[in-house]
């Protein structure tokens, strides 16, 4: 059986999980009686922790929101996961959080037990990050904060936007969701001027203040991930192509990453891949990885580049 102080810390850790715990469940976890759990809950309340309790067959205990931030209690695996996440964030796609992430990681490492510090340091010392094959767009942390707040509070948002062709415009939208897709962030919103749903690249927009009035939320017409995926394979790319692939749609869908494009069945043995990329070279690589016969008629830049690649590969295999 745990000592009282250790048991209180363990109880507080369980209560921080976003769920309701019955007294019986907590007693079983801590290997004590239900009466001891009730006494420990009172001790936590006396220390200033707002432990809420509900009665009835589905009642239980939950840590409520308080004026002060309680100590963060993590088990071994959670602590290592947080350390890995902070180190990853330091080199991710969100600009402005690198230094903050490193500061938080330094504080975490200072309080880690030696056994966990060794694991985290080993991950740092013996893990090498491979540079990305192409630079990804970076989004400011402040921009993400503004957008998520507008989504949460149902506030109209105005922002300057640069389209993929470089044209500039001002948009007025009802924002609904942010989607992180690979290296990019997307905003799904209802465009008030165009009276239609739109998907916007977050790295291409610049929010304008003050924020607009509140709006009554609409029902999203579909899964936001599907909407973003279709947008990625159409207007979001600099180069686009509709490629006829001589293979079943199910087979082609299994071979490509959803961020690369969408597949439309023609018949049992043929489909059309709607795809795109920011460069012709990347688009050609995606097609080569299909490992199935395909035919491309446009864009002309892609047709010319594939012919060039075919000649280059043919020359590479001549004896």
N, C-alpha and C positions, 0 to 999 in steps of 0.2 A: 504494500500500500504506500502511496506517495505521502510525503510530509505535507503539512498544510500549505506552506508557501508554494511548493512545487505543484501541488494539486490545484491551487488557485490560478497559477499561470497556465496550466494545461486546460482548465475550465474556460479561462478567458480566451485561449486560442480556439477552442471549439466554438464558443459563442460568436467569434468573429466571422465564422463561415456563414454566408448568406442563406440561412435556412432556420427553421424552428426545431429546437431540440426538446423532446419530452424529458421529464425528470428521470424516467426509467432508462432512456437511452444514455443520458449523461452518467447515470449511476453505473451502468454496465461498462461504459468506456473508461471510467476512472476507478472501477472496482470498489465502489463504496455504496452506502445505502442511500435511498432517496431522501432521507432526512438530512444526511450530510450534504447532499446537493443543495437542499433548501437553505441550509445554514451558510454554505459557501456563497450562494447567490446573494444573501443578505450582506456578507462580508464585502463582496464586490461593490454592491450598492453603497455601502458605507465609505468605500474608497473613491466614490464618485463615478462609477461606471453605470450607465443607465441600462440595466438589464430589464427588459420588458417581459411580462408573463401574461399568457392568455389561458383561460380555464376551458374545460370541456374535453371531449374525447379527442379533438384535434388540436388542443392547446399545447403550449410549450414555452420555452425560453428563447429569447433572441436579444442580441446586443443592439440597443437603439442608438440613434444619432445623438451625440453629446457635444458640448461646447468645446471640449478638449480632445485632441487626438490621442487615443489610447496607444500604448506601446504595441508595435507590430511584432507578433509572435509567429515565427515560421519554423516548420520542422526542417530536417536536414535537406530533403529533396527540394522543398520550396525555396530554401535559401540559395541553393546552387542554381536553381532555375532563374531566380531573380538576378543573380550575378551574371549569368549568361545573357539574359535579356538586356540588362544594362549595357553590357559590352557590345552587344549587337546593335543597340540603339545608337551607340557612339559613332557607328559607321554606316547608318541606315539612310533612308531617303527623306528624313525629316530634318531640315536645316535648323540650326539653333539649339539642338538638344545634345550635341556632342559633349560640350563642356559640362553641362548639367548632369548628364549620365555618368561621366567619369567622376564627378564629385560625389554623386550618390553611391557609386561603386566603391570609392575609397572609404566612405563612411561605413558601408556594409562590411568590407573586408576587415576593418578595425575591430568590429565586434563579433566576427565569426569565431567559433571555437577553432582551435588549431587543426583538428581533423578535417574540418570543412575548408579552412583557409588553404590547406595543402591541395585539396581537390580543385578549388577555384584557380589557384596559382598554376597548377599543372595544366589546366585547360588553357590558360593564358600563355604559358611558356611553350607548349608543344602543339599549339594550333596555329596554322598559317592560313590567312585569308587570301584567296585567289582574286585578283582584280577582276572586276566585271568586264565582260566582253565588249560592252558598249556603255558609255556614261548614261546613267539614268537621271531623269529630271528630279529635282529636289524641291520640297515644299516646306515653307516656313511653319514652324510650330504655332506661331500666332495666327496664321491664316487658318490652320486646322481648328484652332480653338474657337475662332469667330464663327466658322461654318457649323461646327457641331453645336454651339450655343444657339444659333439661329434654328437649326433643325429641332433641337430640344424645346425651344420656347415658341416655335411656330411664328417666326418673325420674317417679314419680307426682306430680301437681301438684294442690294444693288452692287454690281461689280463691273470693272472693266475687263474685257475678255479679248484674247488674241486667238483667232481661229488657226487651223493647221496651215492655211494658205497665207498667214501673216496679217490678215485684215483685222482691224481693231473695231470694237463695238462696246456699247454699254448695255448690260442685261439687267432685267428686274425680274426676280424669280421668287417662288415659294420653295425653299430648300427642304428636302426630306431625308436623304441618306448620303453618307460618305462611303465609298467602296474603295478598298485598297486592293489593287489588282497588279501583282508583280511589282514592278518598280514605280508604278503610277498610282495616283489618287484621283478618284472621280466623284463629282457631285451630281446626284440625281435630283432634279428639281422640275417644278412646273413653271414654264416661261410665261409670264403674264402678257407680254406683248405679242407673242406668237400663239398663245392659247393652246399649248401642247407640252408634252413631257420632253425634256431635253437632258442630255448627259454632257457634263463639262469636265475638261481636264483641269484639275485644281492648280497645277503649276502654271497654267496659262491665265489664271484669273487674279484680279486684285480687288479685294472687298473695299467698298466705300462706306464711310460712316457719315451721319448716324444711320443706325439700322432702322428699317421701316416698321410699319405697324404690324400687329399680330394678324394672323389669318386662320381661318377654319380649315383644318387638315382635310385633304382629299384622300380617297382610297387609292393606294398605289395600284396601277393597272396590271402589274406582274411582279415576279421576283426581281429585285433590283440587280442581282448578279447577272441574270439573263439579259437585262436591258444594257448593262455595261458591256457584257461580252459582245453583243451585237454592235454596239457603238465602237468598240475597239477594232472589230473586223471591218468597219466601214469608214465613217468619216474621221475617226481618230487618227488614222495613219496617213502619212504623206503619199505612199504608193498603195494602190489597191488592185486586187485581181480576183476574177471569178474563174477558177480552174476546174476543168472537167477531169475527174479522176476515174479511171477504169477499175473501180473496186467498190464493194458495198459501203454504204454510208456508215454503218456500225463499225466496220473495220478502220475506216479513215478517222472517225471520231476517237477511236481508241489510240491512234498513233500520234495525235497532235495534242498539244496543250490547249485548253479552252481559250487562253488569251491570244492564241495564234489566229483563230478564226472559227467560223461556224460551218456546218456541213448540211447540205440539203440533198435528199435522195432524189434521183431521177428514175431509176428502176432498180431491180435487184442487184445489178452488177455495176452500176454507174452512179456517181454523185457529183455535186458541184461544191467545191470548197471556196467559200467567201473569206478571203484572207487579206492581209496587208502588213506593211512594215514601214519603218521610217527610212529604210534604204533598200535599193534593189538587191544588193548583195545578201542582206538578211532574208529577204523574201525568197531568193533562189535557194538559200540553205534550207528553209522550211519545206520547200517543195522537194528537194533532194532527199530529205529524211522520210518522206512518205513511203519510199521503196516500192512504189506502184506506178504503172504507166499513167501519164497525165498529158493534157494538151492545154497550151496557153496561147491566147490570141491577143491579149492586151494586159497591161499597157505596153506600148512598143519598146520602151526602155528595158522591160523585163524580157521580152522576146529576143532582143538583140543580145542581152547579157547571157541568156541561156545558150544561144548559138555560140557565143564566145567561149563559154565554159565547156560546151561539147567539143569544140575544136581543141581546147587546151587539154582536156582529159584524153582525147584521142591521140594527140601528139605525145602525151606522157607515157602511153602504153606501146608506142611503136618500137620495134626492135631494130 
